[in-house]
C-alpha cells in the first residue's frame, strides 16, 4: 500500500486553469473519490497522478518516491509509478480474449508463467469470469467488460488503483451491483484507490473520503456523512444531496438576535452569528410540515407531491420562496393545501451571505 502526497499542483491548458495550487494527502489503503461537475479538474488531477498529464507546477509523491517535481525537473513515467488504471471506456484489446486481456499486464511485467497463471486463475474466480475467459470483448455485456478491465488491474496488483468513471456506461441496476463489488474488492486488497465520478451517489456510498472540486479548486475533503451534514460552503451544500438542500437568503431585523427573515418566512436559528445577512441551509428531511389550522401569511401551499418509494418529496410555495420537504410515504397531501412549517434548528447550517462559507456555530 502507498499513500499519495500532492503539493501545490497547478495545470494549465492555454489560458484555462485546470488545477489551481491543489494540495491533498491520500492515505494508504483509503478509497478516495474525486467528485464534481464536468470541467472541475477531477480527471486532470487523476491523470496527473497517473503520469498521463504533466503538471506545470508542484510535486507528487507516491509512497516514498517523488514521481513529479517541477522545481527539480523530475518526471517518472507512468509505467514506473506502480499504478493501475481503469478507464471509462474500459480500453480492452478487441483481438484478445478475456484471459489474454487480463494477462496483458503480467506479460509486460515479464512475470514467470506459473506465477502468472496462478494469479490469473484467482482473479478470474473472484470476478466470476472463469467460464468466460475464452470470449472476446465484443461477446460480453457492459458489466462483464467492466469486470475484465478491473481484473486486468487486480492481476497486476499495483500499489495504487486509479479509476476514471468506470461505471458510467452501465445501466442503473448494474451500477449499484458493481458499486458493491468494487467496494468489496478494494477492502479485500487494501490498495489505495482514487476514483473519479460526477455521480454523488457513487461518491457517498463508496468513499472513505470525498474530495469536492470546482473550477480546479478543492472545496471540501470529508467523509461522506460529514460532507452531507456539514458542507463547508454553499456550493458543496447545493451540489451534495438529492433532493437538493433548501438555501434561504435572510436578514436579521434590527435587535432581533437569532431571528432572521427573507420576507416570506421568519426563522429563529437558535444562536446569534455576527453577520446580519446569512444563507440558511436546511435539508428537506429537516423540515417538519403539518396541515395549517389557522390562516397565516407565513403558511406555505403544497405545489407538488412527488412519491418516491418509501418517501414523498413535497414542494411548498410561500410568496417568492420555494421549499422542499421529505416526508413518509403514507402522508396524504393534496396540491394547494396550506401547511405550517418548522425547522430542526440543530440541523441547520448557516453561511455568510457574502462569502458563502460556513459560519461555525459556537460550542454548546
VOGU-3710 file (C-alpha; in Angstrom, 3 decimals, decimal comma):
1> xxxxxxxxxx> 0,000/0,000/0,000  1,126/3,557/-0,711  -0,017/6,995/0,288  -0,038/9,873/-2,199  1,006/13,430/-1,430  0,015/16,177/-3,868  1,612/19,523/-3,128  0,702/22,863/-4,763  -0,183/21,238/-8,083  -1,078/23,571/-10,965
11> xxxxxxxxxx> -2,053/22,585/-14,500  -2,954/24,922/-17,356  -4,308/24,310/-20,830  -3,548/27,557/-22,594  -5,469/30,255/-20,737  -7,599/27,725/-18,845  -6,525/26,892/-15,289  -7,475/23,217/-14,832  -5,807/22,786/-11,417  -5,132/25,720/-9,142
21> xxxxxxxxxx> -2,467/25,153/-6,458  -4,039/21,850/-5,345  -2,681/20,139/-2,226  -4,041/16,817/-0,974  -2,846/13,795/1,002  -4,409/10,437/0,122  -3,888/7,965/2,943  -2,570/4,479/2,368  -5,394/1,983/1,834  -8,211/4,525/1,586
31> xxxxxxxxxx> -10,936/4,760/-1,061  -10,835/8,428/-2,040  -13,311/9,805/-4,565  -12,846/12,965/-6,619  -16,304/14,453/-7,179  -17,546/17,483/-9,031  -19,277/18,785/-12,158  -17,793/18,490/-15,637  -14,702/20,649/-16,057  -13,911/20,908/-12,338
41> xxxxxxxxxx> -10,445/19,313/-12,694  -11,056/15,881/-11,175  -9,975/13,845/-14,225  -6,995/16,155/-14,812  -5,860/15,528/-11,233  -6,219/11,756/-11,685  -4,256/11,846/-14,944  -1,505/13,891/-13,284  -1,200/11,223/-10,581  -1,048/8,551/-13,304
51> xxxxxxxxxx> 1,618/10,434/-15,263  -0,637/10,826/-18,301  -0,571/14,607/-17,870  2,407/16,746/-16,874  1,567/19,490/-14,353  3,056/22,952/-14,757  3,950/23,355/-11,096  4,010/21,368/-7,875  5,023/17,954/-6,628  3,552/14,424/-6,455
61> xxxxxxxxxx> 4,925/11,773/-4,094  3,699/8,156/-4,198  4,856/6,185/-1,182  8,388/7,443/-0,595  9,066/8,139/-4,281  8,883/11,601/-5,869  7,238/10,940/-9,262  6,909/14,598/-10,254  8,572/17,797/-9,098  8,582/20,955/-11,185
71> xxxxxxxxxx> 11,400/22,588/-9,194  13,751/19,617/-9,552  12,578/18,724/-13,081  11,567/15,206/-12,021  9,059/13,227/-14,093  8,715/9,455/-13,602  6,926/7,714/-16,487  3,514/6,076/-15,875  4,962/2,570/-16,231  7,373/3,162/-13,345
81> xxxxxxxxxx> 4,814/4,506/-10,847  3,339/1,105/-9,834  -0,194/2,224/-10,656  -3,146/0,506/-12,286  -5,880/2,397/-14,091  -9,425/1,572/-15,223  -10,781/3,935/-17,870  -14,370/4,923/-18,609  -14,116/3,143/-21,981  -12,514/0,031/-20,342
91> xxxxxxxxxx> -9,732/0,141/-23,025  -9,836/-3,605/-23,780  -7,933/-5,145/-26,677  -10,673/-6,329/-29,079  -8,497/-9,077/-30,621  -7,647/-10,595/-27,220  -9,775/-12,939/-25,114  -10,807/-12,182/-21,559  -7,865/-14,180/-20,265  -5,386/-12,508/-22,627
101> xxxxxxxxxx> -6,643/-9,033/-21,722  -6,257/-9,738/-18,012  -2,837/-11,307/-18,538  -1,506/-8,439/-20,640  -0,064/-6,502/-17,689  1,613/-9,617/-16,297  3,281/-10,234/-19,665  4,592/-6,667/-19,691  5,958/-7,266/-16,180  7,617/-10,472/-17,521
111> xxxxxxxxxx> 6,155/-12,482/-14,651  7,065/-16,200/-14,693  4,374/-18,279/-16,439  3,400/-20,441/-13,457  3,087/-17,459/-11,131  1,070/-15,525/-13,726  -1,288/-18,455/-14,335  -1,897/-18,912/-10,613  -2,638/-15,230/-10,046  -4,856/-15,054/-13,133
121> xxxxxxxxxx> -6,878/-18,091/-12,058  -7,637/-16,467/-8,707  -8,716/-13,176/-10,291  -10,955/-14,952/-12,819  -12,587/-16,909/-9,996  -13,022/-13,861/-7,751  -14,704/-11,964/-10,579  -16,879/-14,879/-11,660  -15,311/-14,793/-15,136  -13,712/-18,254/-15,335
131> xxxxxxxxxx> -16,356/-19,597/-17,722  -15,993/-16,539/-19,967  -12,195/-16,433/-20,153  -12,073/-17,530/-23,828  -14,586/-14,939/-25,064  -13,701/-11,702/-26,808  -14,843/-8,256/-25,556  -17,449/-7,986/-28,335  -19,124/-11,102/-26,915  -19,509/-9,603/-23,421
141> xxxxxxxxxx> -22,061/-7,313/-21,786  -21,042/-3,896/-20,469  -20,848/-5,220/-16,927  -18,681/-8,157/-17,991  -16,334/-5,848/-19,908  -16,045/-3,696/-16,808  -15,051/-6,783/-14,819  -12,350/-7,619/-17,363  -10,893/-4,118/-17,036  -10,981/-4,463/-13,271
151> xxxxxxxxxx> -9,459/-7,952/-13,488  -6,530/-6,666/-15,526  -5,862/-4,159/-12,770  -6,261/-6,694/-9,938  -3,965/-9,209/-11,635  -1,131/-6,681/-11,781  -1,545/-5,915/-8,028  -0,420/-2,281/-8,256  0,109/-0,264/-5,088  -2,477/2,284/-6,259
161> xxxxxxxxxx> -5,765/1,822/-8,149  -6,895/4,733/-10,340  -10,437/4,668/-11,757  -11,915/7,219/-14,166  -15,743/6,909/-14,098  -15,605/3,136/-14,691  -19,352/2,598/-14,133  -20,775/5,416/-16,262  -21,536/3,128/-19,229  -23,645/0,700/-17,177
171> xxxxxxxxxx> -27,374/0,763/-16,514  -28,634/1,885/-13,088  -29,130/-1,575/-11,557  -25,786/-2,896/-12,745  -24,070/0,247/-11,442  -25,477/-0,498/-7,995  -24,234/-4,105/-8,139  -20,789/-3,006/-9,298  -20,511/-0,391/-6,532  -20,881/-3,216/-4,034
181> xxxxxxxxxx> -18,304/-5,338/-5,871  -15,775/-2,516/-6,209  -16,043/-1,653/-2,541  -15,510/-5,318/-1,602  -12,530/-5,661/-3,949  -10,899/-2,524/-2,581  -11,434/-3,634/1,017  -10,031/-7,101/0,337  -6,910/-5,839/-1,452  -6,329/-2,843/0,821
191> xxxxxxxxxx> -4,990/-0,900/-2,146  -5,035/2,875/-2,156  -7,816/3,824/-4,586  -8,502/7,151/-6,291  -11,816/7,187/-8,124  -13,279/9,938/-10,323  -17,025/10,445/-10,730  -19,662/13,142/-11,203  -22,261/10,831/-9,602  -22,740/11,811/-5,965
201> xxxxxxxxxx> -24,471/8,503/-5,182  -21,295/6,633/-6,107  -19,225/9,010/-4,016  -21,455/8,923/-0,942  -21,873/5,132/-0,917  -18,317/4,030/-1,727  -15,762/6,520/-0,429  -13,920/6,710/2,856  -13,414/10,394/1,976  -14,797/12,587/-0,788
211> xxxxxxxxxx> -12,962/15,481/-2,442  -15,415/18,001/-3,915  -13,892/20,133/-6,676  -14,944/23,243/-8,587  -13,022/25,184/-11,240  -9,735/23,457/-10,439  -10,008/24,087/-6,698  -10,762/21,741/-3,805  -13,890/22,893/-1,975  -14,016/20,264/0,791
221> xxxxxxxxxx> -12,417/16,944/1,784  -14,557/14,938/4,218  -16,082/11,539/4,949  -19,489/11,217/3,221  -21,581/11,701/6,384  -19,759/14,891/7,369  -19,943/16,162/3,801  -23,728/15,783/3,843  -24,361/17,134/7,326  -21,827/19,981/7,377
231> xxxxxxxxxx> -20,969/21,216/3,875  -18,331/23,917/4,202  -19,796/26,322/1,650  -22,965/26,880/-0,340  -21,521/25,238/-3,471  -20,917/21,953/-1,650  -24,265/22,233/0,130  -26,111/22,702/-3,154  -24,101/20,062/-5,037  -24,481/17,292/-2,442
241> xxxxxxxxxx> -27,883/15,821/-1,694  -30,889/14,572/-3,644  -33,325/16,234/-3,463  -31,349/19,450/-3,177  -30,867/21,398/0,026  -33,015/24,458/0,796  -30,862/27,617/0,767  -32,619/30,741/2,067  -31,071/34,203/1,931  -32,177/36,015/5,100
251> xxxxxxxxxx> -31,555/39,217/7,068  -31,743/39,942/10,788  -34,157/42,736/11,673  -32,589/45,298/13,991  -32,404/43,958/17,535  -33,858/40,563/16,546  -30,992/38,458/17,963  -31,240/34,949/16,496  -34,310/35,661/14,359  -33,869/36,082/10,578
261> xxxxxxxxxx> -36,349/36,632/7,778  -36,438/36,591/3,981  -39,789/38,371/3,821  -41,847/35,204/3,405  -40,806/33,277/6,485  -39,343/34,220/9,866  -36,952/31,751/11,448  -35,230/31,619/14,832  -31,969/29,771/14,088  -31,225/29,270/17,799
271> xxxxxxxxxx> -27,956/31,235/18,047  -26,566/34,641/17,110  -23,916/34,872/14,364  -22,031/38,139/13,941  -23,342/38,570/10,411  -26,652/40,336/9,789  -27,070/38,749/6,354  -26,830/34,984/6,089  -27,838/31,985/3,995  -29,738/29,284/5,877
281> xxxxxxxxxx> -29,171/25,707/4,699  -31,850/23,147/5,584  -32,041/19,605/4,213  -35,548/18,516/3,115  -35,713/15,956/5,949  -35,030/18,746/8,471  -38,337/20,442/7,662  -41,445/19,312/9,531  -44,785/20,124/7,939  -48,376/19,792/9,131
291> xxxxxxxxxx> -51,716/20,966/7,822  -52,395/24,565/8,809  -55,069/25,057/11,467  -55,090/28,830/11,068  -54,615/31,002/8,010  -51,303/32,859/8,414  -49,297/34,899/5,953  -46,350/32,564/6,680  -48,257/29,419/5,674  -46,922/27,583/2,628
301> xxxxxxxxxx> -49,059/25,922/-0,039  -48,329/22,470/-1,432  -47,175/22,969/-5,015  -46,124/19,427/-5,983  -46,259/15,959/-4,402  -43,593/13,575/-5,716  -43,892/9,971/-4,421  -40,525/8,192/-4,306  -40,930/4,712/-2,842  -40,537/4,909/0,949
311> xxxxxxxxxx> -40,701/8,710/0,955  -42,532/11,614/-0,603  -40,849/14,831/-1,753  -43,118/17,843/-1,274  -42,579/21,213/-2,900  -44,051/24,137/-0,979  -44,522/27,718/-2,136  -44,934/30,792/0,078  -44,662/34,177/-1,618  -41,463/34,036/-3,680
321> xxxxxxxxxx> -39,944/31,266/-1,514  -39,860/27,634/-2,628  -39,000/24,822/-0,190  -38,590/21,070/-0,456  -39,585/18,714/2,364  -39,073/14,960/2,679  -41,899/13,087/4,442  -43,009/9,484/4,967  -44,710/7,669/2,096  -48,004/7,376/3,976
331> xxxxxxxxxx> -48,518/11,145/4,333  -51,520/12,158/2,236  -51,215/15,667/0,806  -53,105/17,472/-1,910  -51,905/20,229/-4,189  -52,938/23,630/-2,864  -53,237/22,589/0,805  -51,852/25,113/3,282  -49,087/23,861/5,561  -47,352/25,087/8,682
341> xxxxxxxxxx> -43,585/24,628/8,583  -40,998/24,182/11,311  -37,249/23,581/11,099  -34,891/21,391/13,110  -32,650/24,179/14,455  -29,830/21,794/15,386  -29,573/20,548/11,797  -29,368/23,965/10,138  -26,151/25,145/8,521  -25,579/28,903/8,450
351> xxxxxxxxxx> -23,456/30,541/5,749  -22,013/34,014/5,313  -24,123/35,700/2,614  -21,066/37,451/1,151  -18,506/34,626/1,055  -20,789/31,573/1,023  -18,591/29,970/3,703  -19,980/28,040/6,676  -20,252/30,064/9,901  -19,235/27,813/12,764
361> xxxx> -21,826/27,510/15,492  -20,463/28,322/18,980  -19,731/25,284/21,150  -22,634/24,478/23,473
//
